[in-house]
Amino acid sequence: MSIVVQEEEERLIDQYEHPSPEVKNPPKYIAFLAGMFSGVTKNLVGHPFDTAKTRLQTAPDGQFKGVIDCVWQTVKKEGPLAFYKGMTPPLIGWVMMDSVMLGSLHTYREWTKHYIYPEESKLPLLGHCIAGLGSGLTVSFVAAPIEQFKARLQVQYDNKTKKYTGPIDVAKKIYKAAGIRGIYSGLLSTMIFRTNFVFWWGSYEIFSQYFAKNTNMSTPSINFWAGGLSATVFWIFAYPADVVKQNIMIDSPIRSEKKFPRWIDAVKYIYKERGIAGFGRGMVPAMLRSFPANAAALWAFESVMRLSK
């Protein structure tokens, strides 16, 4: 390794681990604004994968033979644009969700550093996990209705299964049938799913530190690779909870008509009908989506944050 390369590597590591006190932190609202850019990027890249995932998770047994069959049947019967069904809620929703998720993550990191680890020069790994958990629980209150609307639109296969004309129609009909409680009927399952943010943001810090110390990658490249890999770690741990959540999301909004009145009822149903493998149903498109969508999203977020400094 040349002296110049070695010096540059040491500079990057030092800059990552010990940011200069002269550099002012950007205003807190910037993190929420940067999250909006993240949401748009994530939705454009990841929505087709998400549609395939949702259909595989919730379809009756025998409807699809696997991922390839799901893709083929969707294209054959509905055309390629069918993979963008239900895109409006997440396009608007991911902007809101990533704004809240990443904005609150940034805020929780600052609070955790200030109130729990004031003597540390930088936030330790556990601090990142705590901030990740806080952001996951916070964004659940935004994510629950948005993900419910999206899921209901995604499983409309034809005129026989079509109940809604769009996200506004979904919201109106659910509210008319069950009020605000119906709109938030998937909140608990959403919060349980998002407790796994401890794995996402903990591993993001681990990957970022590793790349900064052991590679010559630029900071944007580190953001991209750490974002994609950490999202993959998150989905490995969180996927079973996502399967449960998706089945609850498309259940009847009316409490007396619910197939799954409690979260555990959905868990028992999936296990009884499909065994342990049922909790991994649709995992392939989810994993294929996780890296490119989240790598691009976190690259966008971190890029906007850097521009604001």
C-alpha positions as CSV (number, residue, x, y, z in Angstrom):
1,M,0.0,0.0,0.0
2,S,1.4,3.4,-0.9
3,I,2.0,6.1,1.7
4,V,-0.5,8.4,0.0
5,V,-3.2,5.7,0.1
6,Q,-2.4,4.7,3.6
7,E,-2.6,8.4,4.8
8,E,-6.0,8.8,3.0
9,E,-7.3,5.7,4.6
10,E,-6.3,6.9,8.1
11,R,-7.9,10.2,7.4
12,L,-11.2,8.7,6.4
13,I,-11.2,6.4,9.5
14,D,-10.5,9.3,11.8
15,Q,-13.1,11.5,10.1
16,Y,-15.7,8.7,10.5
17,E,-14.9,8.0,14.1
18,H,-14.1,11.5,15.3
19,P,-15.9,14.1,13.4
20,S,-14.5,17.6,13.8
21,P,-16.2,19.6,16.5
22,E,-16.0,22.6,14.2
23,V,-18.5,21.0,11.8
24,K,-21.9,21.9,13.0
25,N,-24.7,19.3,13.0
26,P,-27.4,20.1,10.4
27,P,-30.7,21.3,11.7
28,K,-33.0,18.5,12.9
29,Y,-35.5,19.1,10.1
30,I,-32.9,18.3,7.5
31,A,-32.9,14.6,8.6
32,F,-36.7,14.5,8.0
33,L,-36.2,16.2,4.6
34,A,-33.4,13.8,3.7
35,G,-35.8,10.9,4.6
36,M,-38.2,12.1,2.0
37,F,-35.6,11.7,-0.7
38,S,-34.9,8.2,0.7
39,G,-38.6,7.3,0.5
40,V,-39.0,8.2,-3.1
41,T,-35.8,6.3,-4.1
42,K,-36.9,3.2,-2.1
43,N,-40.3,3.1,-3.7
44,L,-39.2,3.5,-7.3
45,V,-36.6,0.7,-6.9
46,G,-38.5,-1.7,-4.6
47,H,-42.2,-1.6,-5.3
48,P,-42.4,-4.4,-7.9
49,F,-40.5,-6.8,-5.6
50,D,-42.9,-5.8,-2.8
51,T,-46.0,-6.6,-4.8
52,A,-44.6,-10.1,-5.6
53,K,-43.8,-10.6,-1.9
54,T,-47.2,-9.5,-0.7
55,R,-49.0,-11.8,-3.2
56,L,-46.9,-14.8,-2.2
57,Q,-47.4,-14.1,1.5
58,T,-51.2,-13.9,1.3
59,A,-52.3,-16.0,-1.7
60,P,-54.4,-19.2,-1.1
61,D,-52.4,-22.4,-1.3
62,G,-51.9,-23.5,-4.9
63,Q,-52.4,-20.1,-6.5
64,F,-48.7,-19.7,-7.2
65,K,-46.1,-22.4,-7.5
66,G,-43.3,-20.0,-6.5
67,V,-41.7,-16.7,-7.3
68,I,-41.3,-17.3,-11.0
69,D,-44.8,-18.5,-11.4
70,C,-46.1,-15.5,-9.4
71,V,-44.2,-13.1,-11.7
72,W,-45.3,-15.0,-14.9
73,Q,-49.0,-15.2,-13.9
74,T,-49.0,-11.5,-13.0
75,V,-47.5,-10.4,-16.3
76,K,-49.6,-12.8,-18.3
77,K,-53.0,-11.9,-16.7
78,E,-52.5,-8.3,-15.7
79,G,-49.5,-6.9,-17.6
80,P,-46.1,-5.7,-16.2
81,L,-47.7,-2.5,-14.7
82,A,-49.5,-4.8,-12.2
83,F,-46.3,-4.8,-10.2
84,Y,-47.0,-1.2,-9.5
85,K,-50.5,-1.7,-8.2
86,G,-50.9,0.0,-4.9
87,M,-47.9,2.2,-5.6
88,T,-49.6,5.5,-4.7
89,P,-49.9,4.7,-0.9
90,P,-46.3,3.8,-0.6
91,L,-45.1,6.6,-2.9
92,I,-46.7,9.1,-0.6
93,G,-46.3,6.8,2.3
94,W,-42.6,6.0,2.0
95,V,-41.9,9.7,1.7
96,M,-43.7,10.1,5.0
97,M,-42.4,6.9,6.6
98,D,-38.8,7.4,5.7
99,S,-39.0,11.0,6.7
100,V,-40.3,10.0,10.1
101,M,-38.1,6.9,10.4
102,L,-34.8,8.5,9.4
103,G,-35.6,11.9,10.9
104,S,-36.5,10.3,14.3
105,L,-33.5,7.9,14.0
106,H,-31.2,11.0,13.7
107,T,-32.9,12.6,16.7
108,Y,-32.9,9.5,18.8
109,R,-29.1,9.1,18.1
110,E,-28.5,12.6,19.4
111,W,-30.7,12.1,22.5
112,T,-29.1,8.7,23.2
113,K,-25.6,10.2,22.9
114,H,-26.5,13.2,25.1
115,Y,-28.5,11.5,27.8
116,I,-27.1,7.9,28.0
117,Y,-23.6,8.1,26.7
118,P,-22.5,11.7,27.4
119,E,-18.9,10.7,28.3
120,E,-18.4,8.7,25.0
121,S,-16.6,10.4,22.1
122,K,-19.0,8.6,19.7
123,L,-22.3,6.7,20.0
124,P,-21.5,3.0,20.8
125,L,-23.2,0.1,19.0
126,L,-25.8,-0.4,21.7
127,G,-26.8,3.3,21.3
128,H,-27.4,2.8,17.6
129,C,-29.6,-0.2,18.5
130,I,-31.6,1.8,21.0
131,A,-32.1,4.7,18.5
132,G,-33.1,2.1,15.9
133,L,-35.7,0.6,18.2
134,G,-37.1,4.1,19.0
135,S,-37.4,5.0,15.3
136,G,-39.1,1.7,14.5
137,L,-41.8,2.2,17.1
138,T,-42.3,5.8,16.2
139,V,-42.7,5.2,12.5
140,S,-45.2,2.4,13.1
141,F,-47.9,5.0,13.8
142,V,-47.4,6.3,10.3
143,A,-46.7,3.0,8.6
144,A,-49.7,0.9,9.9
145,P,-52.4,2.5,7.8
146,I,-50.2,3.1,4.8
147,E,-49.1,-0.5,4.7
148,Q,-52.7,-1.7,5.2
149,F,-53.9,0.3,2.2
150,K,-51.0,-0.9,0.0
151,A,-51.5,-4.6,1.0
152,R,-55.2,-4.5,0.2
153,L,-54.6,-3.0,-3.2
154,Q,-51.8,-5.4,-4.0
155,V,-53.9,-8.5,-3.6
156,Q,-56.6,-7.4,-6.0
157,Y,-55.9,-9.9,-8.8
158,D,-59.0,-9.4,-11.0
159,N,-62.5,-7.9,-11.1
160,K,-63.7,-10.7,-8.8
161,T,-61.2,-9.7,-6.1
162,K,-61.4,-6.0,-6.7
163,K,-63.0,-4.1,-3.8
164,Y,-61.2,-0.8,-4.0
165,T,-60.5,1.7,-6.8
166,G,-57.5,3.3,-5.1
167,P,-56.0,4.3,-1.7
168,I,-58.6,6.9,-0.9
169,D,-61.3,4.4,-1.6
170,V,-59.6,1.9,0.8
171,A,-59.4,4.5,3.5
172,K,-63.0,5.6,3.1
173,K,-64.4,2.1,3.1
174,I,-62.4,0.9,6.1
175,Y,-63.2,4.1,8.1
176,K,-66.9,3.6,7.2
177,A,-66.8,0.0,8.3
178,A,-64.7,0.2,11.5
179,G,-63.7,3.8,12.1
180,I,-60.2,4.9,13.2
181,R,-59.8,1.5,14.9
182,G,-60.1,-0.2,11.5
183,I,-57.5,2.2,10.0
184,Y,-55.1,1.2,12.7
185,S,-56.1,-2.5,13.0
186,G,-52.5,-3.6,12.1
187,L,-50.7,-1.3,14.5
188,L,-49.5,-3.9,17.0
189,S,-48.2,-6.3,14.2
190,T,-46.5,-3.3,12.6
191,M,-44.8,-2.4,15.9
192,I,-43.7,-6.0,16.5
193,F,-42.3,-6.2,13.0
194,R,-40.3,-2.9,13.5
195,T,-38.7,-3.9,16.8
196,N,-36.3,-5.6,14.4
197,F,-34.9,-2.2,13.6
198,V,-32.3,-3.0,16.3
199,F,-30.7,-5.4,13.8
200,W,-30.9,-3.0,10.9
201,W,-29.3,0.0,12.5
202,G,-27.0,-2.0,14.7
203,S,-25.6,-3.8,11.6
204,Y,-25.5,-0.6,9.6
205,E,-23.1,0.8,12.2
206,I,-21.0,-2.4,12.1
207,F,-20.8,-2.5,8.3
208,S,-20.0,1.3,8.1
209,Q,-17.2,0.9,10.7
210,Y,-15.8,-2.1,8.9
211,F,-15.7,-0.5,5.5
212,A,-14.2,2.7,6.8
213,K,-11.4,0.8,8.5
214,N,-10.7,-2.0,6.0
215,T,-11.4,-0.5,2.5
216,N,-10.6,2.5,0.5
217,M,-14.3,3.1,-0.5
218,S,-15.6,6.6,-0.6
219,T,-18.2,7.7,2.0
220,P,-21.1,7.5,-0.5
221,S,-20.0,3.9,-1.4
222,I,-19.9,3.0,2.3
223,N,-23.4,4.3,2.7
224,F,-24.6,2.3,-0.3
225,W,-23.1,-1.0,0.7
226,A,-23.7,-0.7,4.4
227,G,-27.3,0.3,3.6
228,G,-28.0,-2.7,1.4
229,L,-26.3,-5.2,3.6
230,S,-27.8,-4.0,6.9
231,A,-31.3,-4.1,5.3
232,T,-30.7,-7.7,4.3
233,V,-29.7,-8.5,7.9
234,F,-32.9,-6.8,9.0
235,W,-35.1,-8.8,6.7
236,I,-33.6,-12.1,7.7
237,F,-34.6,-11.4,11.3
238,A,-37.9,-9.6,10.6
239,Y,-39.4,-11.6,7.8
240,P,-41.6,-14.0,9.9
241,A,-43.1,-11.0,11.6
242,D,-43.8,-9.4,8.2
243,V,-45.7,-12.5,7.0
244,V,-47.9,-12.3,10.1
245,K,-48.4,-8.6,9.6
246,Q,-49.4,-8.9,6.0
247,N,-52.0,-11.5,6.8
248,I,-53.4,-9.3,9.5
249,M,-53.4,-6.3,7.2
250,I,-55.8,-7.9,4.7
251,D,-58.1,-9.3,7.3
252,S,-61.6,-7.8,7.8
253,P,-61.4,-4.4,9.4
254,I,-64.6,-5.2,11.4
255,R,-63.7,-6.7,14.7
256,S,-66.6,-9.1,14.9
257,E,-65.7,-10.5,11.4
258,K,-61.9,-10.8,11.9
259,K,-60.2,-14.0,11.1
260,F,-57.4,-12.9,13.4
261,P,-58.7,-10.9,16.3
262,R,-55.4,-11.3,18.1
263,W,-51.8,-11.2,16.7
264,I,-51.2,-14.7,18.0
265,D,-54.2,-16.0,16.1
266,A,-52.4,-15.1,12.8
267,V,-49.3,-16.9,14.0
268,K,-51.2,-20.0,14.9
269,Y,-53.1,-20.0,11.6
270,I,-49.9,-19.7,9.4
271,Y,-48.2,-22.5,11.4
272,K,-51.3,-24.8,11.2
273,E,-51.9,-24.2,7.5
274,R,-48.3,-24.1,6.2
275,G,-46.0,-25.2,9.0
276,I,-42.8,-23.4,9.9
277,A,-42.1,-22.8,6.1
278,G,-45.2,-20.6,6.0
279,F,-43.2,-17.9,7.9
280,G,-40.7,-17.7,5.0
281,R,-43.3,-17.6,2.2
282,G,-42.4,-14.9,-0.3
283,M,-39.0,-14.3,1.2
284,V,-37.1,-14.5,-2.1
285,P,-38.5,-11.3,-3.6
286,A,-38.2,-9.6,-0.2
287,M,-34.5,-10.4,-0.1
288,L,-34.0,-9.4,-3.7
289,R,-35.7,-6.1,-3.0
290,S,-34.0,-5.4,0.3
291,F,-30.5,-4.7,-1.0
292,P,-31.0,-2.4,-4.0
293,A,-34.0,-0.5,-2.6
294,N,-32.4,0.2,0.8
295,A,-28.9,0.7,-0.5
296,A,-30.2,3.4,-2.9
297,A,-32.4,4.9,-0.2
298,L,-29.7,5.2,2.4
299,W,-27.3,6.5,-0.2
300,A,-29.8,9.2,-1.0
301,F,-30.4,10.0,2.7
302,E,-26.8,10.3,3.7
303,S,-26.0,12.3,0.5
304,V,-28.6,15.0,1.4
305,M,-27.3,15.0,5.0
306,R,-23.8,15.7,3.8
307,L,-24.9,18.5,1.5
308,S,-26.6,20.2,4.5
309,K,-23.4,20.4,6.5
